[in-house]
């Protein structure tokens, strides 16, 4: 009986250790991390930034296993327009129901569901991207580097805005837009910096 108790106790310790390792979350430094957006139209493009309000990475044995980040949509900025009035006009429009409905949905998020890599540096990531309360899967390339005690993950994510009920001037839904057409694809460049110890 005593031997069985010892075996069970050892198994419990081992199981606890596995659970601890499977939740090796490292906190992302929001001050060093960035999300840059870019959208194109017939007559050009616009780009800007969105603040990260919360993020973490599941980093085990030198590899990314999972993670997530949340974007504060109230912080969205336009970087390519210098005129203050024009900048505000586009920023307010992006926050309106034509685009991100920020008053109703003040955050967007991405949660990693799968991370494939052969070398621990170049990844094929799959995750759930949620915008305006609508969740869709996305797959994208990412690169992870360890610089001193920092894990630096960079990724380029392309998503179809119409899948998130953002159909304003989309050629997929409206005809004869001519030079008023805005392309459906939106690009995000994400950089997450986390401290390993």
N, CA, C and O atoms as a DFTB+ gen file, in Angstrom:
788 C
 N C O
     1  1       0.829      -1.208       0.000
     2  2       0.000       0.000       0.000
     3  2       0.861       1.255       0.000
     4  3       0.580       2.232      -0.694
     5  1       1.929       1.194       0.809
     6  2       2.839       2.338       0.885
     7  2       3.517       2.581      -0.462
     8  3       3.704       3.725      -0.876
     9  1       3.885       1.485      -1.145
    10  2       4.539       1.603      -2.460
    11  2       3.604       2.236      -3.468
    12  3       4.019       3.070      -4.273
    13  1       2.317       1.832      -3.426
    14  2       1.333       2.404      -4.343
    15  2       1.167       3.902      -4.095
    16  3       1.061       4.694      -5.031
    17  1       1.149       4.270      -2.821
    18  2       1.007       5.693      -2.459
    19  2       2.172       6.508      -2.996
    20  3       1.984       7.610      -3.511
    21  1       3.384       5.956      -2.873
    22  2       4.578       6.650      -3.363
    23  2       4.512       6.818      -4.885
    24  3       4.836       7.880      -5.417
    25  1       4.088       5.752      -5.576
    26  2       3.981       5.809      -7.041
    27  2       2.960       6.864      -7.459
    28  3       3.210       7.653      -8.370
    29  1       1.809       6.870      -6.785
    30  2       0.766       7.847      -7.106
    31  2       1.240       9.269      -6.849
    32  3       0.947      10.183      -7.619
    33  1       1.984       9.444      -5.745
    34  2       2.499      10.770      -5.404
    35  2       3.495      11.243      -6.461
    36  3       3.477      12.404      -6.869
    37  1       4.362      10.329      -6.897
    38  2       5.348      10.671      -7.926
    39  2       4.650      11.012      -9.245
    40  3       5.049      11.938      -9.950
    41  1       3.598      10.245      -9.566
    42  2       2.863      10.521     -10.802
    43  2       2.181      11.877     -10.743
    44  3       2.129      12.597     -11.741
    45  1       1.653      12.229      -9.559
    46  2       0.998      13.529      -9.391
    47  2       1.990      14.668      -9.581
    48  3       1.679      15.666     -10.232
    49  1       3.192      14.521      -9.010
    50  2       4.242      15.538      -9.174
    51  2       4.621      15.678     -10.640
    52  3       4.767      16.790     -11.148
    53  1       4.781      14.535     -11.322
    54  2       5.139      14.557     -12.743
    55  2       4.060      15.242     -13.572
    56  3       4.361      16.038     -14.461
    57  1       2.778      14.921     -13.270
    58  2       1.663      15.522     -14.005
    59  2       1.613      17.029     -13.765
    60  3       1.351      17.800     -14.687
    61  1       1.863      17.442     -12.532
    62  2       1.878      18.874     -12.215
    63  2       2.983      19.588     -12.966
    64  3       2.813      20.717     -13.425
    65  1       4.136      18.903     -13.088
    66  2       5.258      19.484     -13.816
    67  2       4.906      19.664     -15.288
    68  3       5.261      20.676     -15.894
    69  1       4.203      18.676     -15.871
    70  2       3.791      18.767     -17.281
    71  2       2.832      19.921     -17.467
    72  3       2.946      20.680     -18.430
    73  1       1.874      20.060     -16.540
    74  2       0.916      21.166     -16.630
    75  2       1.623      22.504     -16.564
    76  3       1.289      23.431     -17.302
    77  1       2.604      22.601     -15.671
    78  2       3.340      23.852     -15.520
    79  2       4.095      24.192     -16.802
    80  3       4.120      25.347     -17.227
    81  1       4.709      23.184     -17.415
    82  2       5.468      23.419     -18.641
    83  2       4.551      23.768     -19.813
    84  3       4.935      24.517     -20.711
    85  1       3.322      23.211     -19.793
    86  2       2.420      23.461     -20.911
    87  2       1.804      24.847     -20.854
    88  3       1.111      25.262     -21.783
    89  1       2.053      25.561     -19.773
    90  2       1.529      26.917     -19.643
    91  2       2.667      27.898     -19.372
    92  3       2.595      28.718     -18.456
    93  1       3.709      27.800     -20.180
    94  2       4.873      28.657     -20.005
    95  2       4.630      29.976     -20.725
    96  3       5.171      30.218     -21.804
    97  1       3.819      30.811     -20.123
    98  2       3.472      32.080     -20.742
    99  2       4.481      33.150     -20.352
   100  3       4.805      33.309     -19.175
   101  1       4.970      33.874     -21.334
   102  2       5.828      35.019     -21.067
   103  2       5.096      36.278     -21.509
   104  3       4.476      36.315     -22.572
   105  1       5.178      37.291     -20.686
   106  2       4.425      38.516     -20.938
   107  2       5.120      39.373     -21.981
   108  3       6.339      39.542     -21.958
   109  1       4.338      39.902     -22.880
   110  2       4.860      40.760     -23.941
   111  2       4.989      42.189     -23.433
   112  3       4.102      42.704     -22.753
   113  1       6.111      42.820     -23.773
   114  2       6.351      44.222     -23.414
   115  2       5.601      45.110     -24.409
   116  3       6.009      45.242     -25.563
   117  1       4.520      45.709     -23.959
   118  2       3.674      46.500     -24.864
   119  2       4.390      47.748     -25.382
   120  3       4.076      48.236     -26.468
   121  1       5.342      48.261     -24.618
   122  2       6.037      49.481     -25.044
   123  2       6.967      49.233     -26.227
   124  3       7.268      50.154     -26.986
   125  1       7.422      47.988     -26.385
   126  2       8.320      47.647     -27.494
   127  2       7.604      46.948     -28.639
   128  3       8.187      46.745     -29.704
   129  1       6.355      46.580     -28.432
   130  2       5.605      45.816     -29.423
   131  2       4.712      46.740     -30.248
   132  3       4.231      47.760     -29.753
   133  1       4.498      46.374     -31.502
   134  2       3.738      47.250     -32.399
   135  2       2.832      46.446     -33.325
   136  3       3.107      45.291     -33.651
   137  1       1.741      47.092     -33.740
   138  2       0.901      46.583     -34.821
   139  2       0.709      47.728     -35.807
   140  3       0.191      48.786     -35.449
   141  1       1.129      47.510     -37.046
   142  2       0.966      48.506     -38.105
   143  2      -0.015      47.960     -39.138
   144  3       0.118      46.817     -39.576
   145  1      -0.997      48.767     -39.529
   146  2      -1.968      48.343     -40.530
   147  2      -1.723      49.078     -41.850
   148  3      -1.190      50.187     -41.865
   149  1      -2.117      48.452     -42.944
   150  2      -2.031      49.089     -44.264
   151  2      -3.195      48.604     -45.122
   152  3      -3.463      47.406     -45.210
   153  1      -3.875      49.546     -45.745
   154  2      -4.983      49.219     -46.643
   155  2      -4.814      49.988     -47.941
   156  3      -4.340      51.125     -47.943
   157  1      -5.202      49.365     -49.044
   158  2      -4.991      49.972     -50.357
   159  2      -6.312      50.230     -51.061
   160  3      -7.312      49.551     -50.825
   161  1      -6.287      51.231     -51.932
   162  2      -7.426      51.547     -52.782
   163  2      -6.893      51.836     -54.180
   164  3      -5.680      51.836     -54.390
   165  1      -7.778      52.080     -55.130
   166  2      -7.366      52.301     -56.509
   167  2      -6.407      53.481     -56.611
   168  3      -5.457      53.448     -57.394
   169  1      -6.652      54.510     -55.828
   170  2      -5.863      55.740     -55.938
   171  2      -4.676      55.815     -54.977
   172  3      -4.002      56.843     -54.921
   173  1      -4.404      54.750     -54.220
   174  2      -3.255      54.791     -53.311
   175  2      -3.446      53.887     -52.109
   176  3      -4.112      52.856     -52.203
   177  1      -2.863      54.267     -50.976
   178  2      -2.955      53.461     -49.772
   179  2      -2.905      54.342     -48.536
   180  3      -2.486      55.498     -48.594
   181  1      -3.337      53.777     -47.419
   182  2      -3.221      54.437     -46.122
   183  2      -2.612      53.443     -45.142
   184  3      -2.754      52.231     -45.301
   185  1      -1.932      53.969     -44.127
   186  2      -1.375      53.092     -43.097
   187  2      -1.329      53.823     -41.762
   188  3      -1.393      55.050     -41.696
   189  1      -1.217      53.038     -40.714
   190  2      -1.177      53.612     -39.371
   191  2      -0.877      52.535     -38.344
   192  3      -0.354      51.473     -38.682
   193  1      -1.208      52.811     -37.091
   194  2      -0.889      51.878     -36.010
   195  2      -2.085      51.656     -35.101
   196  3      -3.032      52.441     -35.068
   197  1      -2.003      50.547     -34.361
   198  2      -2.988      50.225     -33.331
   199  2      -2.208      49.755     -32.112
   200  3      -1.292      48.943     -32.238
   201  1      -2.561      50.254     -30.938
   202  2      -1.873      49.859     -29.709
   203  2      -2.259      48.449     -29.281
   204  3      -3.389      48.008     -29.494
   205  1      -1.307      47.752     -28.678
   206  2      -1.567      46.447     -28.073
   207  2      -1.933      46.677     -26.610
   208  3      -1.166      47.285     -25.862
   209  1      -3.103      46.192     -26.204
   210  2      -3.530      46.395     -24.817
   211  2      -3.135      45.228     -23.918
   212  3      -2.997      45.392     -22.705
   213  1      -2.951      44.045     -24.513
   214  2      -2.525      42.889     -23.722
   215  2      -1.986      41.818     -24.665
   216  3      -2.485      41.664     -25.780
   217  1      -0.972      41.077     -24.225
   218  2      -0.406      40.026     -25.071
   219  2       0.458      39.089     -24.239
   220  3       1.042      39.495     -23.234
   221  1       0.534      37.835     -24.666
   222  2       1.460      36.882     -24.071
   223  2       1.844      35.836     -25.102
   224  3       1.148      35.650     -26.100
   225  1       2.946      35.158     -24.857
   226  2       3.415      34.091     -25.732
   227  2       3.672      32.845     -24.893
   228  3       4.211      32.932     -23.790
   229  1       3.287      31.694     -25.416
   230  2       3.608      30.413     -24.806
   231  2       4.910      29.943     -25.452
   232  3       4.927      29.491     -26.597
   233  1       5.991      30.059     -24.697
   234  2       7.333      29.808     -25.236
   235  2       7.976      28.671     -24.452
   236  3       8.269      28.816     -23.265
   237  1       8.198      27.522     -25.128
   238  2       8.756      26.348     -24.465
   239  2       9.870      25.741     -25.294
   240  3       9.761      25.625     -26.515
   241  1      10.945      25.355     -24.619
   242  2      12.046      24.643     -25.282
   243  2      12.530      25.348     -26.542
   244  3      12.838      24.708     -27.548
   245  1      12.594      26.688     -26.473
   246  2      13.100      27.467     -27.593
   247  2      12.132      27.632     -28.738
   248  3      12.534      28.040     -29.827
   249  1      10.841      27.320     -28.518
   250  2       9.867      27.437     -29.593
   251  2       8.571      28.080     -29.101
   252  3       8.179      27.929     -27.944
   253  1       7.922      28.797     -30.009
   254  2       6.596      29.348     -29.734
   255  2       5.567      28.223     -29.869
   256  3       5.494      27.557     -30.902
   257  1       4.784      28.021     -28.828
   258  2       3.728      27.008     -28.852
   259  2       2.338      27.620     -29.030
   260  3       1.416      26.968     -29.521
   261  1       2.208      28.874     -28.625
   262  2       0.908      29.532     -28.700
   263  2       1.042      30.971     -28.247
   264  3       2.148      31.502     -28.142
   265  1      -0.084      31.595     -27.982
   266  2      -0.070      32.979     -27.528
   267  2      -1.256      33.744     -28.067
   268  3      -2.072      33.209     -28.817
   269  1      -1.340      34.997     -27.680
   270  2      -2.443      35.844     -28.141
   271  2      -2.082      37.308     -27.929
   272  3      -1.199      37.641     -27.138
   273  1      -2.781      38.169     -28.650
   274  2      -2.659      39.599     -28.372
   275  2      -3.984      40.285     -28.642
   276  3      -4.774      39.850     -29.480
   277  1      -4.206      41.365     -27.916
   278  2      -5.435      42.150     -28.037
   279  2      -5.071      43.548     -28.492
   280  3      -4.161      44.171     -27.946
   281  1      -5.787      44.042     -29.500
   282  2      -5.562      45.387     -30.028
   283  2      -6.642      46.342     -29.520
   284  3      -7.832      46.028     -29.549
   285  1      -6.209      47.498     -29.058
   286  2      -7.126      48.546     -28.604
   287  2      -7.563      49.358     -29.818
   288  3      -6.827      50.226     -30.287
   289  1      -8.760      49.076     -30.327
   290  2      -9.206      49.720     -31.561
   291  2      -9.491      51.209     -31.375
   292  3      -9.543      51.953     -32.354
   293  1      -9.672      51.645     -30.149
   294  2      -9.879      53.082     -29.916
   295  2      -8.606      53.878     -30.172
   296  3      -8.644      55.099     -30.320
   297  1      -7.471      53.168     -30.223
   298  2      -6.175      53.843     -30.393
   299  2      -5.734      53.929     -31.852
   300  3      -4.645      54.435     -32.126
   301  1      -6.545      53.452     -32.795
   302  2      -6.123      53.393     -34.191
   303  2      -5.716      54.779     -34.700
   304  3      -6.407      55.770     -34.464
   305  1      -4.592      54.826     -35.395
   306  2      -4.077      56.093     -35.929
   307  2      -3.844      55.972     -37.430
   308  3      -3.743      54.874     -37.978
   309  1      -3.763      57.120     -38.072
   310  2      -3.392      57.222     -39.488
   311  2      -2.053      57.930     -39.542
   312  3      -1.905      59.024     -38.996
   313  1      -1.072      57.316     -40.197
   314  2       0.294      57.850     -40.190
   315  2       0.681      58.550     -41.487
   316  3       1.664      59.290     -41.516
   317  1      -0.069      58.330     -42.549
   318  2       0.376      58.837     -43.852
   319  2      -0.215      60.195     -44.226
   320  3       0.205      60.789     -45.219
   321  1      -1.171      60.696     -43.462
   322  2      -1.799      61.987     -43.764
   323  2      -1.305      63.029     -42.767
   324  3      -1.514      62.890     -41.562
   325  1      -0.654      64.066     -43.269
   326  2      -0.064      65.083     -42.398
   327  2      -1.052      66.185     -42.020
   328  3      -0.974      66.742     -40.925
   329  1      -1.968      66.497     -42.914
   330  2      -2.944      67.539     -42.619
   331  2      -3.841      67.094     -41.467
   332  3      -4.462      66.032     -41.531
   333  1      -3.906      67.900     -40.424
   334  2      -4.591      67.505     -39.192
   335  2      -6.079      67.229     -39.411
   336  3      -6.609      66.243     -38.900
   337  1      -6.744      68.084     -40.161
   338  2      -8.186      67.914     -40.394
   339  2      -8.467      66.656     -41.209
   340  3      -9.385      65.897     -40.898
   341  1      -7.668      66.439     -42.257
   342  2      -7.854      65.260     -43.102
   343  2      -7.544      63.979     -42.333
   344  3      -8.220      62.961     -42.487
   345  1      -6.514      64.054     -41.507
   346  2      -6.143      62.904     -40.683
   347  2      -7.281      62.526     -39.736
   348  3      -7.643      61.356     -39.619
   349  1      -7.834      63.527     -39.069
   350  2      -8.931      63.272     -38.134
   351  2     -10.156      62.718     -38.858
   352  3     -10.851      61.847     -38.334
   353  1     -10.416      63.219     -40.050
   354  2     -11.572      62.770     -40.811
   355  2     -11.464      61.277     -41.130
   356  3     -12.433      60.535     -40.969
   357  1     -10.280      60.836     -41.586
   358  2     -10.107      59.424     -41.903
   359  2     -10.097      58.572     -40.630
   360  3     -10.692      57.495     -40.603
   361  1      -9.436      59.043     -39.593
   362  2      -9.387      58.298     -38.335
   363  2     -10.797      58.078     -37.789
   364  3     -11.148      56.968     -37.388
   365  1     -11.598      59.138     -37.776
   366  2     -12.984      59.026     -37.300
   367  2     -13.794      58.078     -38.185
   368  3     -14.646      57.335     -37.697
   369  1     -13.518      58.113     -39.494
   370  2     -14.242      57.230     -40.409
   371  2     -13.882      55.768     -40.135
   372  3     -14.757      54.902     -40.160
   373  1     -12.611      55.488     -39.874
   374  2     -12.194      54.125     -39.562
   375  2     -12.861      53.605     -38.289
   376  3     -13.124      52.409     -38.161
   377  1     -13.131      54.508     -37.358
   378  2     -13.770      54.118     -36.100
   379  2     -15.290      53.968     -36.237
   380  3     -15.946      53.431     -35.345
   381  1     -15.842      54.443     -37.356
   382  2     -17.298      54.437     -37.551
   383  2     -17.796      53.051     -37.967
   384  3     -17.008      52.122     -38.142
   385  1     -19.120      52.930     -38.121
   386  2     -19.717      51.658     -38.510
   387  2     -19.395      51.256     -39.946
   388  3     -19.601      50.100     -40.316
   389  1     -18.896      52.180     -40.761
   390  2     -18.445      51.814     -42.109
   391  2     -17.259      50.867     -42.052
   392  3     -17.045      50.066     -42.961
   393  1     -16.484      50.966     -40.968
   394  2     -15.276      50.150     -40.838
   395  2     -15.301      49.330     -39.546
   396  3     -15.909      48.260     -39.519
   397  1     -14.664      49.797     -38.486
   398  2     -14.431      48.945     -37.318
   399  2     -15.429      49.097     -36.173
   400  3     -15.309      48.394     -35.169
   401  1     -16.408      49.993     -36.292
   402  2     -17.458      50.125     -35.264
   403  2     -16.861      50.146     -33.860
   404  3     -17.257      49.371     -32.990
   405  1     -15.906      51.041     -33.657
   406  2     -15.116      51.050     -32.436
   407  2     -15.962      51.293     -31.186
   408  3     -15.651      50.776     -30.113
   409  1     -17.025      52.076     -31.325
   410  2     -17.874      52.343     -30.158
   411  2     -18.526      51.057     -29.645
   412  3     -18.751      50.910     -28.444
   413  1     -18.827      50.134     -30.550
   414  2     -19.446      48.859     -30.162
   415  2     -18.406      47.779     -29.883
   416  3     -18.595      46.933     -29.008
   417  1     -17.317      47.816     -30.629
   418  2     -16.279      46.783     -30.516
   419  2     -14.924      47.475     -30.328
   420  3     -14.227      47.773     -31.298
   421  1     -14.564      47.723     -29.071
   422  2     -13.366      48.523     -28.822
   423  2     -12.065      47.716     -28.845
   424  3     -10.988      48.271     -28.626
   425  1     -12.161      46.415     -29.108
   426  2     -10.936      45.618     -29.201
   427  2     -11.062      44.556     -30.283
   428  3     -12.158      44.100     -30.609
   429  1      -9.921      44.178     -30.825
   430  2      -9.802      43.049     -31.750
   431  2      -8.706      42.149     -31.198
   432  3      -7.889      42.601     -30.396
   433  1      -8.670      40.895     -31.607
   434  2      -7.691      39.983     -31.018
   435  2      -7.258      38.903     -31.996
   436  3      -7.929      38.612     -32.985
   437  1      -6.109      38.322     -31.677
   438  2      -5.649      37.141     -32.397
   439  2      -5.165      36.116     -31.384
   440  3      -4.354      36.432     -30.514
   441  1      -5.658      34.900     -31.496
   442  2      -5.227      33.802     -30.629
   443  2      -4.633      32.697     -31.479
   444  3      -5.293      32.171     -32.375
   445  1      -3.382      32.342     -31.198
   446  2      -2.692      31.296     -31.960
   447  2      -3.288      29.929     -31.622
   448  3      -3.420      29.580     -30.448
   449  1      -3.646      29.165     -32.640
   450  2      -4.158      27.807     -32.448
   451  2      -3.166      26.741     -32.898
   452  3      -3.280      25.580     -32.504
   453  1      -2.190      27.129     -33.724
   454  2      -1.199      26.166     -34.194
   455  2       0.053      26.909     -34.640
   456  3      -0.035      27.954     -35.285
   457  1       1.216      26.371     -34.295
   458  2       2.487      26.996     -34.674
   459  2       3.431      25.904     -35.172
   460  3       3.884      25.064     -34.394
   461  1       3.720      25.921     -36.462
   462  2       4.591      24.905     -37.053
   463  2       5.948      25.525     -37.399
   464  3       6.017      26.618     -37.961
   465  1       7.024      24.813     -37.055
   466  2       8.373      25.269     -37.391
   467  2       9.314      24.081     -37.464
   468  3       9.148      23.105     -36.732
   469  1      10.298      24.160     -38.343
   470  2      11.326      23.126     -38.439
   471  2      12.610      23.542     -37.740
   472  3      13.408      22.702     -37.326
   473  1      12.798      24.860     -37.614
   474  2      14.075      25.340     -37.085
   475  2      13.950      26.254     -35.863
   476  3      14.959      26.741     -35.354
   477  1      12.728      26.492     -35.388
   478  2      12.539      27.356     -34.226
   479  2      12.620      28.830     -34.550
   480  3      12.525      29.671     -33.657
   481  1      12.796      29.150     -35.826
   482  2      12.896      30.552     -36.237
   483  2      11.798      30.930     -37.235
   484  3      11.120      31.944     -37.069
   485  1      11.632      30.112     -38.265
   486  2      10.633      30.392     -39.302
   487  2       9.379      29.564     -39.030
   488  3       9.440      28.341     -38.904
   489  1       8.250      30.249     -38.942
   490  2       7.005      29.600     -38.529
   491  2       5.901      29.764     -39.570
   492  3       5.889      30.708     -40.360
   493  1       4.979      28.812     -39.538
   494  2       3.685      28.934     -40.200
   495  2       2.656      28.922     -39.068
   496  3       2.438      27.901     -38.416
   497  1       2.035      30.072     -38.852
   498  2       1.121      30.239     -37.729
   499  2      -0.324      30.207     -38.214
   500  3      -0.661      30.785     -39.248
   501  1      -1.160      29.529     -37.458
   502  2      -2.606      29.585     -37.675
   503  2      -3.250      30.098     -36.400
   504  3      -2.870      29.705     -35.297
   505  1      -4.219      30.971     -36.559
   506  2      -4.881      31.523     -35.390
   507  2      -6.275      32.008     -35.698
   508  3      -6.697      32.045     -36.854
   509  1      -6.986      32.382     -34.647
   510  2      -8.325      32.955     -34.778
   511  2      -8.227      34.467     -34.644
   512  3      -7.835      34.983     -33.597
   513  1      -8.585      35.172     -35.711
   514  2      -8.593      36.631     -35.707
   515  2     -10.035      37.091     -35.485
   516  3     -10.934      36.736     -36.247
   517  1     -10.241      37.886     -34.430
   518  2     -11.579      38.373     -34.100
   519  2     -11.633      39.887     -34.258
   520  3     -10.882      40.618     -33.614
   521  1     -12.528      40.343     -35.122
   522  2     -12.745      41.770     -35.368
   523  2     -14.251      42.007     -35.387
   524  3     -14.990      41.255     -36.022
   525  1     -14.704      43.035     -34.702
   526  2     -16.139      43.353     -34.613
   527  2     -16.935      42.157     -34.100
   528  3     -18.079      41.944     -34.502
   529  1     -16.323      41.382     -33.214
   530  2     -16.992      40.230     -32.633
   531  2     -17.109      39.036     -33.555
   532  3     -17.746      38.044     -33.201
   533  1     -16.504      39.110     -34.739
   534  2     -16.559      38.027     -35.730
   535  2     -15.200      37.334     -35.771
   536  3     -14.166      37.982     -35.933
   537  1     -15.214      36.012     -35.623
   538  2     -13.966      35.241     -35.570
   539  2     -13.784      34.421     -36.844
   540  3     -14.691      33.712     -37.281
   541  1     -12.594      34.533     -37.428
   542  2     -12.240      33.746     -38.610
   543  2     -10.804      33.246     -38.470
   544  3      -9.974      33.919     -37.858
   545  1     -10.500      32.071     -39.031
   546  2      -9.121      31.578     -38.989
   547  2      -8.241      32.303     -40.007
   548  3      -8.698      32.658     -41.093
   549  1      -6.989      32.515     -39.648
   550  2      -5.991      33.082     -40.562
   551  2      -4.705      32.276     -40.434
   552  3      -4.389      31.758     -39.363
   553  1      -3.971      32.178     -41.530
   554  2      -2.669      31.514     -41.528
   555  2      -1.657      32.472     -42.134
   556  3      -1.926      33.110     -43.152
   557  1      -0.487      32.571     -41.500
   558  2       0.488      33.569     -41.929
   559  2       1.897      33.150     -41.516
   560  3       2.062      32.346     -40.599
   561  1       2.918      33.694     -42.193
   562  2       4.296      33.415     -41.813
   563  2       4.747      34.306     -40.669
   564  3       4.284      35.438     -40.527
   565  1       5.645      33.788     -39.862
   566  2       6.206      34.569     -38.750
   567  2       7.658      34.171     -38.547
   568  3       8.076      33.074     -38.920
   569  1       8.416      35.075     -37.953
   570  2       9.822      34.827     -37.635
   571  2      10.034      35.103     -36.150
   572  3       9.538      36.097     -35.619
   573  1      10.770      34.222     -35.488
   574  2      11.044      34.381     -34.057
   575  2      12.557      34.367     -33.841
   576  3      13.254      33.464     -34.303
   577  1      13.047      35.377     -33.136
   578  2      14.462      35.461     -32.810
   579  2      14.621      35.694     -31.313
   580  3      13.789      36.345     -30.682
   581  1      15.686      35.160     -30.761
   582  2      16.027      35.414     -29.363
   583  2      17.232      36.339     -29.350
   584  3      18.312      35.974     -29.815
   585  1      17.040      37.544     -28.811
   586  2      18.100      38.546     -28.752
   587  2      18.347      38.856     -27.286
   588  3      17.519      39.478     -26.620
   589  1      19.509      38.409     -26.787
   590  2      19.810      38.479     -25.355
   591  2      18.721      37.723     -24.603
   592  3      18.563      36.521     -24.818
   593  1      17.964      38.385     -23.729
   594  2      16.910      37.698     -22.979
   595  2      15.523      38.026     -23.526
   596  3      14.523      37.879     -22.823
   597  1      15.466      38.473     -24.789
   598  2      14.188      38.857     -25.375
   599  2      13.804      37.921     -26.527
   600  3      14.636      37.561     -27.360
   601  1      12.539      37.543     -26.550
   602  2      11.976      36.813     -27.687
   603  2      11.265      37.836     -28.568
   604  3      10.336      38.511     -28.123
   605  1      11.705      37.946     -29.813
   606  2      11.131      38.915     -30.751
   607  2      10.428      38.151     -31.872
   608  3      11.071      37.474     -32.673
   609  1       9.113      38.268     -31.917
   610  2       8.312      37.596     -32.943
   611  2       7.740      38.636     -33.896
   612  3       7.120      39.606     -33.460
   613  1       7.944      38.437     -35.194
   614  2       7.398      39.346     -36.201
   615  2       6.552      38.545     -37.179
   616  3       6.878      37.406     -37.512
   617  1       5.467      39.152     -37.635
   618  2       4.563      38.449     -38.535
   619  2       3.890      39.425     -39.475
   620  3       3.725      40.604     -39.160
   621  1       3.501      38.916     -40.638
   622  2       2.715      39.684     -41.600
   623  2       1.412      38.940     -41.830
   624  3       1.395      37.825     -42.352
   625  1       0.324      39.580     -41.430
   626  2      -0.997      38.963     -41.493
   627  2      -1.842      39.711     -42.527
   628  3      -1.945      40.936     -42.478
   629  1      -2.435      38.988     -43.444
   630  2      -3.361      39.573     -44.408
   631  2      -4.745      38.991     -44.161
   632  3      -4.912      37.772     -44.104
   633  1      -5.744      39.872     -44.014
   634  2      -7.104      39.381     -43.829
   635  2      -8.063      40.102     -44.765
   636  3      -7.830      41.243     -45.164
   637  1      -9.137      39.418     -45.103
   638  2     -10.198      39.943     -45.963
   639  2     -11.196      40.672     -45.068
   640  3     -11.903      40.040     -44.283
   641  1     -11.256      41.975     -45.182
   642  2     -12.090      42.778     -44.283
   643  2     -13.576      42.455     -44.418
   644  3     -14.333      42.620     -43.462
   645  1     -14.004      41.992     -45.606
   646  2     -15.433      41.725     -45.799
   647  2     -15.914      40.550     -44.946
   648  3     -17.107      40.435     -44.667
   649  1     -14.989      39.679     -44.530
   650  2     -15.359      38.565     -43.651
   651  2     -15.697      39.051     -42.244
   652  3     -16.226      38.299     -41.425
   653  1     -15.385      40.320     -41.975
   654  2     -15.671      40.916     -40.663
   655  2     -16.714      42.030     -40.782
   656  3     -16.746      42.968     -39.985
   657  1     -17.557      41.896     -41.794
   658  2     -18.644      42.851     -42.030
   659  2     -18.129      44.271     -42.250
   660  3     -18.744      45.236     -41.797
   661  1     -16.986      44.395     -42.956
   662  2     -16.461      45.705     -43.351
   663  2     -16.523      45.752     -44.875
   664  3     -15.575      45.358     -45.554
   665  1     -17.621      46.227     -45.397
   666  2     -17.896      46.125     -46.832
   667  2     -17.871      47.478     -47.544
   668  3     -18.175      47.553     -48.734
   669  1     -17.518      48.524     -46.841
   670  2     -17.543      49.873     -47.410
   671  2     -16.674      49.945     -48.672
   672  3     -15.476      49.663     -48.631
   673  1     -17.292      50.324     -49.783
   674  2     -16.628      50.470     -51.086
   675  2     -15.837      49.218     -51.499
   676  3     -14.763      49.319     -52.091
   677  1     -16.374      48.066     -51.183
   678  2     -15.757      46.803     -51.594
   679  2     -16.265      46.401     -52.971
   680  3     -17.470      46.405     -53.221
   681  1     -15.357      46.059     -53.848
   682  2     -15.735      45.607     -55.167
   683  2     -16.439      44.264     -55.160
   684  3     -17.049      43.877     -56.157
   685  1     -16.363      43.550     -54.048
   686  2     -17.044      42.270     -53.925
   687  2     -18.537      42.444     -53.685
   688  3     -19.312      41.504     -53.858
   689  1     -18.938      43.643     -53.287
   690  2     -20.342      43.884     -52.936
   691  2     -20.980      45.031     -53.716
   692  3     -22.205      45.109     -53.812
   693  1     -20.161      45.918     -54.272
   694  2     -20.709      47.081     -54.971
   695  2     -20.094      47.192     -56.363
   696  3     -18.905      46.932     -56.551
   697  1     -20.912      47.581     -57.326
   698  2     -20.445      47.724     -58.698
   699  2     -20.177      49.189     -59.045
   700  3     -20.652      50.108     -58.379
   701  1     -19.405      49.366     -60.102
   702  2     -19.158      50.700     -60.676
   703  2     -18.566      51.693     -59.666
   704  3     -18.929      52.869     -59.651
   705  1     -17.656      51.203     -58.830
   706  2     -17.014      52.096     -57.859
   707  2     -15.894      52.917     -58.496
   708  3     -15.511      53.969     -57.985
   709  1     -15.379      52.423     -59.612
   710  2     -14.288      53.122     -60.322
   711  2     -13.145      53.436     -59.354
   712  3     -12.677      52.551     -58.638
   713  1     -12.693      54.702     -59.330
   714  2     -11.545      55.031     -58.488
   715  2     -11.910      55.219     -57.011
   716  3     -11.064      55.615     -56.210
   717  1     -13.167      54.938     -56.651
   718  2     -13.566      54.992     -55.241
   719  2     -13.423      53.623     -54.562
   720  3     -13.656      53.499     -53.360
   721  1     -13.038      52.598     -55.333
   722  2     -12.941      51.240     -54.802
   723  2     -11.821      51.119     -53.775
   724  3     -10.725      51.647     -53.967
   725  1     -12.114      50.410     -52.677
   726  2     -11.120      50.080     -51.660
   727  2     -10.956      48.562     -51.677
   728  3     -11.944      47.833     -51.598
   729  1      -9.719      48.082     -51.780
   730  2      -9.477      46.649     -51.869
   731  2      -9.847      45.947     -50.558
   732  3      -9.807      46.542     -49.481
   733  1     -10.205      44.670     -50.682
   734  2     -10.690      43.922     -49.524
   735  2      -9.575      43.548     -48.543
   736  3      -9.803      43.514     -47.334
   737  1      -8.386      43.270     -49.046
   738  2      -7.303      42.812     -48.175
   739  2      -6.724      43.948     -47.331
   740  3      -6.451      45.042     -47.827
   741  1      -6.547      43.657     -46.048
   742  2      -5.872      44.573     -45.118
   743  2      -4.640      43.847     -44.588
   744  3      -4.707      42.664     -44.254
   745  1      -3.524      44.551     -44.511
   746  2      -2.271      43.952     -44.038
   747  2      -1.914      44.461     -42.642
   748  3      -1.992      45.655     -42.352
   749  1      -1.525      43.526     -41.798
   750  2      -1.032      43.863     -40.463
   751  2       0.415      43.397     -40.341
   752  3       0.731      42.252     -40.664
   753  1       1.287      44.278     -39.879
   754  2       2.650      43.896     -39.523
   755  2       2.747      43.941     -38.008
   756  3       2.595      44.994     -37.388
   757  1       3.005      42.775     -37.425
   758  2       2.983      42.643     -35.965
   759  2       4.386      42.340     -35.445
   760  3       5.103      41.500     -35.990
   761  1       4.753      43.039     -34.388
   762  2       6.021      42.775     -33.704
   763  2       5.734      42.642     -32.207
   764  3       5.261      43.581     -31.567
   765  1       6.025      41.465     -31.664
   766  2       5.830      41.211     -30.242
   767  2       7.191      40.969     -29.595
   768  3       7.963      40.130     -30.060
   769  1       7.480      41.688     -28.544
   770  2       8.744      41.559     -27.830
   771  2       8.443      41.119     -26.400
   772  3       7.714      41.797     -25.677
   773  1       9.007      39.984     -25.998
   774  2       8.760      39.458     -24.651
   775  2      10.079      39.153     -23.938
   776  3      11.070      38.791     -24.573
   777  1      10.078      39.303     -22.626
   778  2      11.253      39.027     -21.809
   779  2      11.160      37.589     -21.293
   780  3      10.136      37.191     -20.736
   781  1      12.221      36.818     -21.477
   782  2      12.177      35.405     -21.082
   783  2      12.500      35.194     -19.601
   784  3      12.169      34.144     -19.049
   785  1      13.132      36.157     -18.954
   786  2      13.412      35.969     -17.525
   787  2      13.444      37.312     -16.823
   788  3      13.666      37.371     -15.613
